[in-house]
Amino acid sequence: MANVMRLAPLLVIAAALLGWELVVRLGQIPQYILPAPSVVAITLWENLGSLMQSWLFTIKITFGALVLAALLGAGLAALFALSRTLETALFPFAIVLQVTPIVAIAPLILIYVDSTSAALLICAWIVAFFPVLSNTVVGLRSADPNLQDLLTIYRASRWQRLRLLLIPSALPYFLASLKIAGGLSLIGAVVAEFTAGAVGRETGLASRILEASFRTEIPKMFAALVLVSLTGVVIFLAFGWLTRRLIGNWHESGRR
């Protein structure tokens, strides 16, 4: 049964690709409307060099934004856990960042920031920051009240309470937020580059998609989209693996 469960997603994906291939070939759909998966794979292979350079740029922006979101989100959440006054004062600004569409704020960031790469990094960070902050705050607030009382009896300091109880309690929530923020940072990097309309060598997959659309190279568009999608899937699976390694069976979320 376990082997069937592991193979089920692969079988469904293979069936979907086969159905896509048959629809395109039997329906004689032109490549400029809908390329077959085989054509997309060939195009990806033929343009692998240029697409990989763009992919590495997108990865740099994505993981840079994710690291910033993880550090700043977790750090600010820890300060919120130590001070209700600070949380009440600053949390509205985090909400403003969350509800402001990145396509609306990206042009302003591109005006105020000289470096395009830095502007793209800021845009991707804005998208990924709030889930880390929000989930970590919830985790820090979810510590066992009985253990809280025990630390109070032993006169534990705020930092001892944070290190010994609150951080272990928040770890599953923090790791879950990284799964979300990883995908959002990738989305933020791509959307910000679309908004910037960046061109040249130091550009990501979004620029390759824009170039292919201008030239009506639909198979190349699909090839770049495949790289973006596979990157998001790998990020999600990597954080899922990390969660299982760090949490194991000591928390309910890690039990199968």
Backbone torsions as a table, in degrees:
resi	resn	phi	psi	omega
1	MET	NA	-40.5	-179.6
2	ALA	-62.7	-41.2	179.4
3	ASN	-64.7	-37.7	178.4
4	VAL	-64.6	-40.1	179.0
5	MET	-63.2	-37.3	179.3
6	ARG	-71.6	-35.4	-177.1
7	LEU	-81.9	-18.9	-175.2
8	ALA	-57.0	-48.3	179.2
9	PRO	-61.0	-39.9	179.8
10	LEU	-65.0	-39.2	179.4
11	LEU	-66.5	-40.3	179.1
12	VAL	-65.4	-43.2	178.8
13	ILE	-63.1	-43.6	178.9
14	ALA	-62.2	-41.0	178.8
15	ALA	-65.5	-39.2	179.2
16	ALA	-65.4	-43.0	178.7
17	LEU	-65.1	-40.3	177.9
18	LEU	-63.9	-42.8	177.6
19	GLY	-63.1	-41.3	176.8
20	TRP	-59.4	-46.4	-179.6
21	GLU	-60.7	-44.2	-178.1
22	LEU	-66.5	-40.5	-179.8
23	VAL	-62.1	-43.2	-178.5
24	VAL	-67.2	-44.1	-176.6
25	ARG	-72.9	-45.2	-178.8
26	LEU	-70.1	-35.6	179.1
27	GLY	-83.9	-4.0	-179.8
28	GLN	50.2	47.9	180.0
29	ILE	-78.2	129.6	-179.1
30	PRO	-64.1	152.9	-179.1
31	GLN	-64.1	-30.9	-177.9
32	TYR	-75.2	-6.1	174.2
33	ILE	-104.0	-53.5	179.2
34	LEU	-151.4	104.7	178.1
35	PRO	-76.1	149.5	177.0
36	ALA	-72.9	156.7	178.0
37	PRO	-57.0	-35.6	178.5
38	SER	-63.8	-39.4	178.0
39	VAL	-66.7	-40.6	177.8
40	VAL	-61.9	-42.4	179.7
41	ALA	-63.9	-42.3	178.4
42	ILE	-64.1	-43.4	179.1
43	THR	-63.3	-40.0	178.2
44	LEU	-61.9	-41.5	-180.0
45	TRP	-67.7	-41.4	-178.3
46	GLU	-68.9	-29.8	-178.6
47	ASN	-109.4	23.5	-172.9
48	LEU	-62.2	-37.8	-177.7
49	GLY	-61.4	-53.9	-178.8
50	SER	-67.9	-38.0	-179.6
51	LEU	-68.3	-35.2	179.6
52	MET	-68.6	-36.2	174.9
53	GLN	-61.5	-44.1	178.2
54	SER	-67.3	-37.1	179.0
55	TRP	-62.9	-41.0	179.2
56	LEU	-64.3	-37.4	176.9
57	PHE	-64.8	-44.3	178.1
58	THR	-62.7	-40.3	177.9
59	ILE	-62.7	-40.9	179.5
60	LYS	-60.9	-45.9	179.3
61	ILE	-66.6	-42.2	-177.1
62	THR	-62.0	-51.2	-176.2
63	PHE	-75.7	-29.2	173.0
64	GLY	-62.5	-45.2	177.7
65	ALA	-65.2	-37.6	-179.3
66	LEU	-67.1	-41.2	178.4
67	VAL	-63.8	-44.3	177.8
68	LEU	-62.0	-43.2	-179.8
69	ALA	-63.8	-40.3	-179.6
70	ALA	-66.7	-45.9	-177.7
71	LEU	-68.7	-49.8	-177.1
72	LEU	-71.7	-39.2	180.0
73	GLY	-64.9	-47.0	180.0
74	ALA	-68.2	-39.9	179.2
75	GLY	-64.7	-43.8	179.0
76	LEU	-68.0	-35.3	177.1
77	ALA	-63.8	-38.5	177.4
78	ALA	-64.0	-40.2	176.4
79	LEU	-65.1	-38.4	176.9
80	PHE	-62.1	-38.0	-179.5
81	ALA	-67.8	-28.8	-179.7
82	LEU	-85.3	-21.6	-175.6
83	SER	-142.4	110.9	176.0
84	ARG	-65.7	-34.6	-180.0
85	THR	-63.0	-43.9	179.0
86	LEU	-64.4	-40.0	178.0
87	GLU	-62.7	-45.3	179.9
88	THR	-62.5	-34.3	-176.7
89	ALA	-77.2	-38.6	-170.7
90	LEU	-101.4	-21.3	-175.2
91	PHE	-60.5	-36.0	177.2
92	PRO	-57.2	-34.3	178.6
93	PHE	-66.7	-36.8	176.4
94	ALA	-65.0	-37.8	178.6
95	ILE	-65.9	-38.8	178.0
96	VAL	-60.8	-42.6	176.7
97	LEU	-61.4	-36.2	-177.8
98	GLN	-70.7	-42.1	-171.4
99	VAL	-88.3	-10.8	179.0
100	THR	-81.7	121.6	-179.7
101	PRO	-62.4	134.3	-176.9
102	ILE	-66.1	-30.1	179.5
103	VAL	-68.1	-21.2	178.7
104	ALA	-85.3	-34.1	-175.7
105	ILE	-93.5	-19.6	-178.0
106	ALA	-59.7	-43.5	178.8
107	PRO	-59.6	-35.4	178.0
108	LEU	-67.3	-42.5	179.1
109	ILE	-62.7	-40.1	178.9
110	LEU	-65.5	-27.4	177.0
111	ILE	-75.5	-43.3	-173.0
112	TYR	-82.8	-22.0	-177.9
113	VAL	-106.8	125.1	-176.0
114	ASP	-68.7	-43.2	-176.9
115	SER	-81.0	127.2	178.0
116	THR	-65.6	-39.8	179.6
117	SER	-62.3	-42.5	178.3
118	ALA	-64.7	-38.8	178.5
119	ALA	-64.9	-42.1	177.3
120	LEU	-63.8	-38.6	178.6
121	LEU	-63.1	-42.5	179.3
122	ILE	-64.5	-42.4	179.7
123	CYS	-62.3	-45.2	179.7
124	ALA	-65.9	-36.5	178.6
125	TRP	-65.2	-40.3	179.9
126	ILE	-58.8	-41.0	-178.8
127	VAL	-67.9	-37.3	-173.0
128	ALA	-89.9	-14.0	-169.8
129	PHE	-69.8	-48.3	-169.8
130	PHE	-63.4	-42.6	179.1
131	PRO	-58.2	-37.5	178.6
132	VAL	-66.2	-46.3	-180.0
133	LEU	-62.2	-49.8	-175.2
134	SER	-64.4	-48.5	-178.8
135	ASN	-65.1	-39.6	-179.3
136	THR	-67.6	-38.4	176.4
137	VAL	-61.4	-44.0	177.8
138	VAL	-60.2	-42.6	179.1
139	GLY	-63.9	-41.4	179.0
140	LEU	-66.3	-31.0	178.5
141	ARG	-81.3	-7.5	-174.7
142	SER	-98.0	12.6	178.7
143	ALA	-63.8	149.0	-178.6
144	ASP	-59.7	122.6	179.9
145	PRO	-60.4	-33.5	178.7
146	ASN	-64.6	-40.6	176.5
147	LEU	-68.5	-33.0	174.7
148	GLN	-60.4	-45.3	179.2
149	ASP	-64.5	-37.3	179.3
150	LEU	-62.4	-43.7	177.7
151	LEU	-65.9	-31.8	176.8
152	THR	-66.9	-41.0	178.5
153	ILE	-61.0	-40.3	-179.6
154	TYR	-83.7	6.5	176.4
155	ARG	56.6	45.6	177.5
156	ALA	-70.1	143.3	177.8
157	SER	-75.1	171.5	179.1
158	ARG	-61.2	-41.5	-178.9
159	TRP	-70.3	-35.8	174.7
160	GLN	-65.4	-40.2	177.7
161	ARG	-63.0	-40.8	179.9
162	LEU	-66.6	-44.6	-174.8
163	ARG	-74.1	-40.5	-172.6
164	LEU	-87.9	-25.4	-174.2
165	LEU	-125.1	-52.1	-170.9
166	LEU	-69.1	-43.7	-178.9
167	ILE	-65.1	-47.7	175.1
168	PRO	-59.5	-35.3	178.5
169	SER	-66.9	-34.8	-176.1
170	ALA	-86.7	-11.0	-174.8
171	LEU	-56.8	-47.5	178.3
172	PRO	-60.8	-37.2	178.6
173	TYR	-68.6	-39.3	179.2
174	PHE	-64.7	-44.1	179.3
175	LEU	-65.5	-37.5	176.3
176	ALA	-64.4	-36.4	178.7
177	SER	-67.2	-31.4	178.6
178	LEU	-66.9	-33.7	175.2
179	LYS	-60.2	-42.0	179.8
180	ILE	-72.6	-47.1	-176.1
181	ALA	-66.3	-30.4	178.3
182	GLY	-61.2	-47.2	177.1
183	GLY	-67.4	-38.4	-178.9
184	LEU	-69.2	-34.8	177.5
185	SER	-66.1	-36.7	175.2
186	LEU	-64.8	-45.2	178.0
187	ILE	-61.7	-43.6	179.8
188	GLY	-62.1	-39.6	179.1
189	ALA	-64.6	-42.5	-178.5
190	VAL	-69.7	-46.6	-178.1
191	VAL	-64.9	-40.5	179.3
192	ALA	-62.9	-38.4	179.3
193	GLU	-70.4	-36.3	173.2
194	PHE	-57.9	-45.6	-178.8
195	THR	-65.7	-39.5	-178.9
196	ALA	-69.7	-30.3	-176.0
197	GLY	63.1	36.4	-175.5
198	ALA	-68.2	144.7	177.4
199	VAL	-133.5	164.1	178.8
200	GLY	114.2	-170.7	-176.6
201	ARG	-75.1	-43.0	-177.9
202	GLU	-83.7	65.9	178.5
203	THR	-137.0	163.9	-175.6
204	GLY	-102.7	-164.3	-176.1
205	LEU	-66.7	-27.5	178.7
206	ALA	-62.2	-38.7	178.2
207	SER	-66.6	-36.7	177.1
208	ARG	-65.3	-36.6	177.6
209	ILE	-66.1	-42.9	178.5
210	LEU	-63.2	-44.1	179.5
211	GLU	-62.0	-43.5	-179.9
212	ALA	-65.2	-36.2	178.8
213	SER	-67.8	-38.6	178.4
214	PHE	-64.6	-33.4	-178.5
215	ARG	-95.1	4.1	-178.0
216	THR	56.2	39.3	175.3
217	GLU	-96.1	75.4	-173.6
218	ILE	-62.6	-41.1	177.0
219	PRO	-58.4	-37.0	178.3
220	LYS	-68.8	-35.0	174.8
221	MET	-60.0	-46.7	179.5
222	PHE	-63.6	-37.9	179.0
223	ALA	-61.5	-43.8	177.5
224	ALA	-66.1	-38.8	177.9
225	LEU	-63.8	-36.5	177.7
226	VAL	-61.7	-42.8	178.4
227	LEU	-63.4	-41.1	178.2
228	VAL	-62.7	-46.3	-178.2
229	SER	-65.1	-44.0	179.6
230	LEU	-63.6	-36.3	177.1
231	THR	-62.6	-44.0	177.7
232	GLY	-62.5	-40.6	178.8
233	VAL	-64.5	-43.8	-179.8
234	VAL	-63.7	-40.7	178.0
235	ILE	-60.9	-45.0	179.9
236	PHE	-62.9	-45.9	-179.2
237	LEU	-66.1	-36.4	-179.8
238	ALA	-64.4	-42.5	179.4
239	PHE	-73.5	-28.5	172.8
240	GLY	-64.1	-43.1	176.8
241	TRP	-63.9	-43.2	179.0
242	LEU	-61.8	-38.6	178.1
243	THR	-62.4	-44.5	179.0
244	ARG	-64.6	-35.7	-179.4
245	ARG	-71.0	-39.3	-176.0
246	LEU	-82.5	-36.5	-174.9
247	ILE	-92.3	-43.5	-178.3
248	GLY	61.9	-130.0	-178.2
249	ASN	-107.7	7.1	-176.7
250	TRP	-79.5	-13.1	177.1
251	HIS	-125.1	148.2	-176.3
252	GLU	-59.0	-32.5	-178.0
253	SER	-68.8	-19.2	-179.3
254	GLY	-93.3	-3.9	-178.3
255	ARG	-88.8	139.2	-179.4
256	ARG	-81.1	NA	NA
